[in-house]
Amino acid sequence: MTITVYHAKNTRSMRVLWVLEELGVKAEIRSLAFPPSKRQPDYLTVNPTGTVPAMVDGPTVLTESMAICDYLAARHGPSLLVGADDPARTDFVQWLWYGESTLMTPLSRIATVSRLGRKGADIDAVLDDARGNAGVRLTALERRLEGRDFLVAGRLTLADISAGYPLHLVGLFGLDHLLGPRSAAYRDRLRARPAYQRAISVE
Ligand SMILES: N[C@@H](CCC(=O)N[C@@H](CS)C(=O)NCC(=O)O)C(=O)O
């Protein structure tokens, strides 16, 4: 059965494409105009939230990027996961959430405000606050990476793929000055992966 992934460039669907590439799993990628809820309203029949990514695999429909990554990793090779009996499991869950919740919150705000293209003091205040917030939150990453190449378990896991997307946005938004040296080197390591490069280049 064909796996279908709904994608838009520079969105969280890059995590799913990245996992597919790391695992060597083929899928049909349907690229959408962004934001789909406004530009491709027919997509709401697939994902009523209107967000990307979404994945359809037979009867299974998932609309959360990390749930899709977990689904794919569990079915096509456990190497990106950390099992329940592994001592690194607790940290794995913590860093999975850090990427999608703690880091994404201020970066989503920047993405939305920038996309609306409005100007003015209030907009600047929101952007300044979000940038400051992202900078503080990134210090946790910098601390975590002391003596580590990856966030947990000494290897690439979904925790890195979760954090890799907001780190991509940091670059897109011209906020690299917010990264400490360990975080910048970590992002370079992620970016150097052929699977990452293939995923990020999908239009
Ligand atoms: N927690 C969801 C968030 C999905 C999400 O908000 N995606 C953004 C792109 S990164 C989106 O589609 N926004 C368009 C909209 O909200 O209409 C996930 O991880 O998949």
The ligand as an SDF file (V2000), in Angstrom:
LIG
                    3D

 20 19  0  0  0  0  0  0  0  0999 V2000
    1.6800   20.0290   16.0150 N   0  0  0  0  0  0  0  0  0  0  0  0
    1.4410   19.9690   14.6000 C   0  0  0  0  0  0  0  0  0  0  0  0
    1.4900   21.3800   14.0690 C   0  0  0  0  0  0  0  0  0  0  0  0
    1.2270   21.4470   12.5680 C   0  0  0  0  0  0  0  0  0  0  0  0
    1.3140   22.8810   12.0620 C   0  0  0  0  0  0  0  0  0  0  0  0
    0.9230   23.8390   12.7400 O   0  0  0  0  0  0  0  0  0  0  0  0
    1.8290   23.0300   10.8140 N   0  0  0  0  0  0  0  0  0  0  0  0
    1.9430   24.3390   10.2350 C   0  0  0  0  0  0  0  0  0  0  0  0
    3.1430   24.3720    9.2970 C   0  0  0  0  0  0  0  0  0  0  0  0
    4.6800   24.0510   10.1300 S   0  0  0  0  0  0  0  0  0  0  0  0
    0.7330   24.6340    9.4030 C   0  0  0  0  0  0  0  0  0  0  0  0
    0.3190   23.8090    8.6240 O   0  0  0  0  0  0  0  0  0  0  0  0
    0.1550   25.8440    9.5370 N   0  0  0  0  0  0  0  0  0  0  0  0
   -0.9250   26.2590    8.6940 C   0  0  0  0  0  0  0  0  0  0  0  0
   -2.1570   26.5980    9.4490 C   0  0  0  0  0  0  0  0  0  0  0  0
   -2.1190   26.6160   10.6930 O   0  0  0  0  0  0  0  0  0  0  0  0
   -3.1620   26.8520    8.8020 O   0  0  0  0  0  0  0  0  0  0  0  0
    2.4740   19.0630   13.9420 C   0  0  0  0  0  0  0  0  0  0  0  0
    3.5340   18.8470   14.5620 O   0  0  0  0  0  0  0  0  0  0  0  0
    2.2410   18.5440   12.8470 O   0  0  0  0  0  0  0  0  0  0  0  0
  1  2  1  0
  2  3  1  0
  2 18  1  0
  3  4  1  0
  4  5  1  0
  5  6  2  0
  5  7  1  0
  7  8  1  0
  8  9  1  0
  8 11  1  0
  9 10  1  0
 11 12  2  0
 11 13  1  0
 13 14  1  0
 14 15  1  0
 15 16  2  0
 15 17  1  0
 18 19  2  0
 18 20  1  0
M  END
$$$$
